[in-house]
Amino acid sequence: MSEDTERSKQLFLVGMILSMICWGFSWTSGKIMSEYGDPLTNAFYRFAVTFVSLFFILLLIKTSFKINSKGMFDMIIASVLMSIYTYLFFKGLASGKAGAGGVLVTVLNPIVSYGIMLIMTKRKPTRNETIGLLLGLFAGVILLKLITEADKIFSAGNIYFLLAAICWAILSIFTSRASRYGSSVTFSFYLYGISALVVFIFTGWKGIQTTFAKADTIFWGNLFFSATITTSFATTMYFIATSRLGPSKASSFIFLVPFSAALGSWTFLNEIPQLHTIIGGLLGISAVYVLNRKES
């Protein structure tokens, strides 16, 4: 391997690690934003600011705005899924805890993604994959407290977080094909633009104006972090990773998110991680490790 290739690989890995840490802290940022507006309005603001920031990024890196027309179907489906995911993200945070949501969604996402890929390829899981999926299933049971408080799965945002994890896993499959149609950054640019339009259909000007009137420097600061740093940089980096590594491998980087999500919510929101969140998170991370480990 040449020196340039090795350096490029190291920068890519560092970029992915920073991206996942940003994702973790985005749960804290999203929780703060949820106090200013409804989920649809917050989703619109995030998409709109991300769309604008990606426009300038494309100009800066001198990347073409053109995308292969064959990718339009994937882009539209991905945009709808992104809109649904972001709505569920803010809806869950409106009633649930940022740390718990960050652990639940990011732990279950790679496991669900792996399971979907096995079904799509009609392939039987290997021994490691079977163990990993079972560990992941058990992690989900503990995180959702299905053994002790099964009746509360629809409370405290749990059901929204669970649906968000499934939605993102499906979304990863479509974004993994982004590189076929041009630059991943260009794909993200149009994806967030379409997502903003999709959400706007449901929220309209009234909701946007209401949130704008309530917004202060705390809201705008968290929106900037959430849209420009977390979404423009981190999510685009993830889309690049899914196109290079595939959705199941790229999802393995998400094991960093639960820790940063719990750390961010503990530091800024005083949400002390609960025992079931810690145990379930560790089991989930173990499941992702087993899923991606080579067979002996």
Solvent accessible surface area in square Angstrom, and as a share of the most:
residue,aa,sasa,rsa
1,M,162,0.72
2,S,66,0.43
3,E,127,0.57
4,D,101,0.52
5,T,71,0.41
6,E,67,0.30
7,R,113,0.41
8,S,58,0.37
9,K,102,0.43
10,Q,96,0.42
11,L,119,0.59
12,F,25,0.10
13,L,68,0.34
14,V,77,0.44
15,G,7,0.07
16,M,0,0.00
17,I,74,0.38
18,L,90,0.45
19,S,0,0.00
20,M,0,0.00
21,I,68,0.35
22,C,22,0.13
23,W,24,0.08
24,G,0,0.00
25,F,52,0.22
26,S,6,0.04
27,W,7,0.02
28,T,7,0.04
29,S,4,0.02
30,G,0,0.00
31,K,39,0.16
32,I,37,0.19
33,M,0,0.00
34,S,18,0.12
35,E,124,0.56
36,Y,29,0.11
37,G,18,0.18
38,D,70,0.36
39,P,20,0.13
40,L,50,0.25
41,T,0,0.00
42,N,0,0.00
43,A,0,0.00
44,F,33,0.14
45,Y,18,0.07
46,R,18,0.07
47,F,1,0.00
48,A,29,0.22
49,V,44,0.26
50,T,0,0.00
51,F,69,0.29
52,V,80,0.46
53,S,18,0.12
54,L,1,0.00
55,F,79,0.33
56,F,123,0.51
57,I,55,0.28
58,L,0,0.00
59,L,92,0.46
60,L,144,0.72
61,I,87,0.44
62,K,184,0.78
63,T,33,0.19
64,S,65,0.42
65,F,60,0.25
66,K,172,0.73
67,I,36,0.18
68,N,69,0.36
69,S,89,0.58
70,K,164,0.69
71,G,0,0.00
72,M,76,0.34
73,F,137,0.57
74,D,6,0.03
75,M,2,0.01
76,I,81,0.41
77,I,52,0.26
78,A,0,0.00
79,S,0,0.00
80,V,59,0.34
81,L,23,0.12
82,M,7,0.03
83,S,8,0.05
84,I,80,0.41
85,Y,26,0.10
86,T,1,0.01
87,Y,69,0.26
88,L,15,0.08
89,F,4,0.02
90,F,1,0.00
91,K,66,0.28
92,G,0,0.00
93,L,0,0.00
94,A,60,0.47
95,S,70,0.45
96,G,4,0.04
97,K,95,0.40
98,A,0,0.00
99,G,7,0.07
100,A,36,0.28
101,G,0,0.00
102,G,0,0.00
103,V,5,0.03
104,L,5,0.02
105,V,4,0.03
106,T,9,0.05
107,V,3,0.02
108,L,13,0.07
109,N,2,0.01
110,P,4,0.02
111,I,14,0.07
112,V,40,0.23
113,S,0,0.00
114,Y,22,0.08
115,G,18,0.17
116,I,35,0.18
117,M,51,0.23
118,L,12,0.06
119,I,135,0.69
120,M,106,0.47
121,T,81,0.47
122,K,188,0.80
123,R,110,0.40
124,K,176,0.75
125,P,61,0.38
126,T,53,0.31
127,R,148,0.54
128,N,2,0.01
129,E,11,0.05
130,T,55,0.32
131,I,77,0.39
132,G,0,0.00
133,L,41,0.20
134,L,110,0.54
135,L,48,0.24
136,G,0,0.00
137,L,120,0.60
138,F,100,0.42
139,A,0,0.00
140,G,7,0.07
141,V,36,0.21
142,I,30,0.15
143,L,10,0.05
144,L,9,0.04
145,K,52,0.22
146,L,62,0.31
147,I,129,0.65
148,T,109,0.63
149,E,52,0.23
150,A,53,0.41
151,D,122,0.63
152,K,103,0.44
153,I,28,0.14
154,F,152,0.63
155,S,50,0.32
156,A,62,0.48
157,G,2,0.02
158,N,22,0.11
159,I,34,0.17
160,Y,62,0.24
161,F,2,0.01
162,L,38,0.19
163,L,81,0.40
164,A,0,0.00
165,A,0,0.00
166,I,67,0.34
167,C,10,0.06
168,W,16,0.06
169,A,0,0.00
170,I,61,0.31
171,L,0,0.00
172,S,1,0.01
173,I,15,0.07
174,F,34,0.14
175,T,0,0.00
176,S,23,0.15
177,R,60,0.22
178,A,0,0.00
179,S,62,0.40
180,R,166,0.60
181,Y,29,0.11
182,G,37,0.36
183,S,39,0.25
184,S,14,0.09
185,V,19,0.11
186,T,0,0.00
187,F,0,0.00
188,S,0,0.00
189,F,13,0.05
190,Y,68,0.26
191,L,0,0.00
192,Y,1,0.00
193,G,11,0.11
194,I,40,0.20
195,S,0,0.00
196,A,10,0.08
197,L,121,0.60
198,V,33,0.19
199,V,3,0.01
200,F,60,0.25
201,I,133,0.68
202,F,143,0.60
203,T,23,0.13
204,G,23,0.22
205,W,162,0.57
206,K,169,0.71
207,G,16,0.15
208,I,12,0.06
209,Q,114,0.50
210,T,75,0.44
211,T,2,0.01
212,F,126,0.52
213,A,87,0.67
214,K,109,0.46
215,A,19,0.15
216,D,62,0.32
217,T,117,0.68
218,I,95,0.48
219,F,0,0.00
220,W,93,0.33
221,G,41,0.39
222,N,26,0.13
223,L,3,0.01
224,F,116,0.48
225,F,51,0.21
226,S,0,0.00
227,A,0,0.00
228,T,33,0.19
229,I,65,0.33
230,T,4,0.02
231,T,6,0.03
232,S,2,0.01
233,F,77,0.32
234,A,0,0.00
235,T,7,0.04
236,T,7,0.04
237,M,33,0.15
238,Y,0,0.00
239,F,0,0.00
240,I,40,0.20
241,A,0,0.00
242,T,1,0.00
243,S,27,0.18
244,R,152,0.56
245,L,78,0.39
246,G,23,0.22
247,P,11,0.07
248,S,23,0.15
249,K,94,0.40
250,A,0,0.00
251,S,0,0.00
252,S,24,0.15
253,F,32,0.13
254,I,2,0.01
255,F,85,0.35
256,L,43,0.22
257,V,0,0.00
258,P,6,0.03
259,F,113,0.47
260,S,9,0.06
261,A,0,0.00
262,A,18,0.14
263,L,100,0.50
264,G,0,0.00
265,S,1,0.01
266,W,131,0.46
267,T,82,0.48
268,F,130,0.54
269,L,47,0.24
270,N,126,0.65
271,E,25,0.11
272,I,123,0.63
273,P,35,0.22
274,Q,82,0.37
275,L,129,0.64
276,H,40,0.18
277,T,10,0.06
278,I,85,0.43
279,I,72,0.36
280,G,0,0.00
281,G,5,0.05
282,L,90,0.45
283,L,39,0.19
284,G,0,0.00
285,I,31,0.16
286,S,48,0.31
287,A,0,0.00
288,V,6,0.04
289,Y,139,0.53
290,V,16,0.09
291,L,7,0.03
292,N,37,0.19
293,R,111,0.41
294,K,183,0.77
295,E,80,0.36
296,S,136,0.87
